[in-house]
Amino acid sequence: MALAASFLGGAKGRLLPASVPFRFFVSAAVFHILFWLTLFANAEMVVGFRGGPGPALAAVHLLTLGVLTIAAIGASAQLLPVATRRVLAAIWPIKLVFWLVVPGTALLAAAMYLSEPQAMVAAAVLTIVGLLLFTGLFADNLKRAGNLRVVSAYGWAALAALVLLAGAGGTLALNYQIGILPNHGAFALTHVILGGFGFMGLLAMGFSHVLIPMFALAPAPPHRLSVISFALAASAVALGGIGALADQTAVLALAALIGLCAAALHLHLMLRVLKSGMRKRLGLSFMLIRGAWVMLPVTLVAGLAALYGLAGPNGQTAFGFLLFVGWLLTFLLGILQRILPFLASMHAGPSAGSAPMLLSELAGSAPLKLHAACHAAAVLIVATGILLDMEALARAGSAIGVLGAAAFAWFVGEITWRLLRAQTPR
Ligand code: HEM
């Protein structure tokens, strides 16, 4: 804990009030349950999803915006100022981001579920304004971060992808209403690549350079290799976006191959960090993180196979599921498991008038074990259901996913509840 404590310990003054990041985490936990429930109730539409409005598109955005993006905003708002050693200029803008993005996402998912193009455009505007405001806050903080060059590079690239993906999302929603795009499918794939690999993927890889060494009590990965890994990942995203927009299979395949090289180097760096770390027993959260690491190259191989029609009739859907659930969601849940108790203990540490809170008190391990087992089973069963085009299998897997998400929400709720109690003056 020594490195972790020095990372956050000297930085207590840069922590936001606990209610700010935790409102994002609690919302993400609720959207997580809604995501699996929507999948469960509409498994017949999910297994062969090929785009277009309806429950499957709603499920996609409950996950991508509701869980991944909202949790990423909460985590970045808290961790970035600590990592860059620059406080946020003010607290109200990040609260405003919450009030735009969370209701915006809920409305967008409802409008997608009900196939209501007009409501979809209105909700898209609300969400996009929130995402752009977050981009401004994040950029302002990154601009002042001279000390973390690789993390900053990942951060800038992720922000650029976020702006483009939000613009593309808004245009796709408008296209349902007024038909402005010559090739809706190509534009949708560009949006997926910018969202999955660009915004979320680059953010996950960038933060890994700070968080994984912090958890393992290890030095940061070597700078030169990290720069090469970043350059490969960013070029793969840019090439993938262009290839999708131009509808060019060969360019997409080249992007996937460069992405595989970036993934191999990134995983090599992360495993090297774990090997050199002083802490070897990293617990349940690292089982999820390691699982997510396996899923990264698997997703890229599945994408390549789907490009050439080698992954069966639902290959595209399987690729999307592996990308957003197999890799990104698994990684995020592993990271949240680790940082939530830590942040809570930082906030609720012994200070005048408040009850001290122990780290070990915060992470109730029974819900976390249940969640990890359910999450792994749900990913495997639903992915198999999609590949074999078996609705019943996808529904059974989603039911297990609902149970896992409920267990995770229990964990988040318990931490939040204890934090509130510990912060109440006695
Ligand atoms: C302002 C926010 C967003 C809006 C307005 C939006 C809008 C849309 C629309 C209208 C589609 C339908 C495309 C089609 O007809 O197939 C779509 C698809 C999709 N979006 Fe978003 N989106 C947003 C954010 C995101 C984010 C942040 C992600 C990922 C991190 C994401 C991932 C996806 C995925 C995976 C699809 C499925 C594409 C397909 O297979 O057709 N979206 N989005």
Residues whose N, C-alpha, C, O or C-beta is under 5 A from the ligand:
A	BS01	HEM	R50 G51 G52 V60 T64 L65 T69 A124 T127 I128 A166 G169 G170 L172 A173 A188 H191 V192 G195 G196
